[in-house]
Amino acid sequence: MKREGSPFKGMMTVALKEAADHMTSARMHLIMVLVLLSAIGAVYGAISHIRDTTAEDPYLFLKLFTVAQQPLPSFASFLGFLLPLVAIALGFDAINGEYGRRTMSRLLAQPIYRDALLFGKFLGALTVIAIALLTLWLLMTGLGILFLGLPPSGPEIVRSIAYLAATLVYAGVWLALAMAFSTLTRSAATAALTALSLWLVLSLFWGMIAPLIADLVSPADPYNPMSVLTNFHVQQAIARISPQTLYGEVASMLLDPSSRSVGPLFMSQLQGAIIGAPLPTLQSLILIWPQIAGLVAAMVVLFTLAYVAFQRQEVRA
């Protein structure tokens, strides 16, 4: 039967309703309090550490994201570790929760298609994450101006906004993953445990697994420099299967203007370059464009998996 009207009719209504539900839920409040306290602790430690830095550094403000003071990690490290938890918490029961509450048939009885329902749930959760990230960014900017006494420069604002956008895409990957498991499994607990298990493997253990796989695929001969280089490239390619690896490379290039490569750098490539000189923002964006494209592709693939599975499901009253 041919569908009539736009398949996205009612999508914004669903998205706003989902965003309102998330913003008023106790689960979201507890998670955001945890993230907020962690971020404030990281920023306070960074400010205490860089107060002695001279104001001649043109990118002093960006150090708020990367400088860490033991035992706290940097703000960028906190986001890379905790943001997937926020995304998984918002998406693990997006679809199977409706089945569990027996409200899916009532939702689809309304004049909306499944397309609008799934896209609306995804956009609603992503909107909440975007609001939380924007709030954290404004909080960091305010604290930096207050304690450092210096406003951010134009290039610093551009780099921090690009980092904010890349962080939102990174969160979208884990949100799409959680929604995919929510669609494939009828139990919210199973979806949550599966998503968290995959997050633990890709975030904590993948850095140890990648060298082992690389040694099996392309063993390194210590007497053959090309063999060692090939092994490193294979290890790097395997490590980039993890979204956290891609996000870490994006963050390092955007927040550290002195970085010139996300891979091995040879002396022949540094001819004519001023060592330690900051790289232009556009050049940094060009270098990390493959990583950003990889994160976007992962989000699209995972959401497509959820979309196809949801379209094939039978909904009964």
C-alpha positions, 0 to 999 in steps of 0.5 A: 500500500502506498503511503500518503503524506510525508513520513516525517509528519509529527516528527518534531512533536515526538522529538519535543515530547521526548526531550521534555520527558528526558529533561524532567526525568530523575534519571537524567538529573542524576546523570547530569549532576554527576557529569556537572560535578566531574566537569567542574572538578576538572576545570578547577584543577586545570585553572589551578594548574595553568594560572602560572602560564604566561598570557603570551600563549595565544591558545591559553584558553584551550588548555582548560579542556586538556590540562589535568591535575592529578588525580582528576583527568582533563575535561576532554577525557571526562567527556570522552568517558562519561558522555557515552553513559549519558547517551546510553541512558537516554536510548536503551529503552527508547523502543522496547520501553514502549513495548514494555509499557504497552503504549507502542500500539497507541502511538502508532494508532496516531496519524504518524508513521514509524519513521517519524516516531524513530527519528523523533525519539533520536532527535529528542534525546540528541537535543537534550545532549546538545543542551547539556553540552552547550551548558557545559561549554558556557560554564567552562567559558565563564569560569575561564574568563572569571578565573583567568581574567582573559577572554577567549580569542577568535581562533579559540572560539572556532576550535572550541565550537568545532570540538563541541560539534564533534562531541555531539556527533560522538554522543550521537554514535552511542545514542544510535547504538543504544537505540539499535539494541533497544530495537533489537531486544524487547528487554530494556535491561538486556539492551542496557547491559549489552550497550554498556558491555560494548562501551566497556570493551571499546573504551577500556580494553580495545587499546589492549586488544588492538596490538594483539590483533595487529601482531597476528595480522602483520607481525613486526620484525625489529630488524625491518623498519618497514615491517614495524611501520606496517604493524603500527599502521595496522594497529592504528586502523584496528584501534580506530574501530572504537569511536573513542579512539576517533574522538580522542584524535579529533579532540587532540587536534582541535584542542592542541594547535601544536599537534600536526598529525594523528599518526607517525610523523617523519622528519622529511614532513617537517621540513620548512615547518616551525617546531611548536608553532600552532597549526591553522584551524582550517588545517587542523580540521582538514587533518581530522576530517576522516575521523569526523566522517568515520563518526558520522558514518558509524552513527548513520549505520547504527541508526539505519540498523535500528530503522530497518529492524523497527520497520520489520517489527510487528506491533499488536494491540 
